[in-house]
Amino acid sequence: MTAQAMLDQFCRAVERREGATVAALFTPDGVYHDVFYGSFVGRAKVAELIDDWFYRDAEAFRWDMVDPVSDGRLLYARYRFSYRSLLPEAQGARAMFQGVAILRLQDGLIAEYSEVAETAPAFVQMGFAPERVARIAAKQGAALQALPEWQRHLA
């Protein structure tokens, strides 16, 4: 399967609420690091993330991944992601994000998915109070500082 075909299958399955289809693209112990919900390990948990967590708070997902670049071990792609928020304060607003997906591959499957996303504009689109946006940004900053690769920057 080509990188673009894998990404298209991934995105369309999320849009159709087919967590098992997304999970089948992962290794049995694959990890999905979601920018909002955290890390989900193993196919059952990846399917749960899509079917239960994503669709608990949102609907009408749209996801496009474009311009994939891969060496067979790593796959990077730009993405556009949106949904209609079900959170009360959002009042049905469409939240829109752009970012970069980073996939570590093993034997043609996803061993690890992570992303770098522009989240602040979506929080504003959903009507989050400035204090809430600041708390979320602080949490994201703390998570970055906790990563081993950032320790040199903190010294």
Secondary structure, 3 states (H helix, E strand, C coil): CCHHHHHHHHHHHHHCCCHHHHHHCEEEEEEEEECCCEEEECHHHHHHHHHHHHHHHEEEEEEEEEEEEECCCEEEEEEEEEEEECCHHHCCCEEEEEEEEEEEEECCEEEEEEEEEECHHHHHHCCCCHHHHHHHHHHHHHHHHHCHHHHHHHC
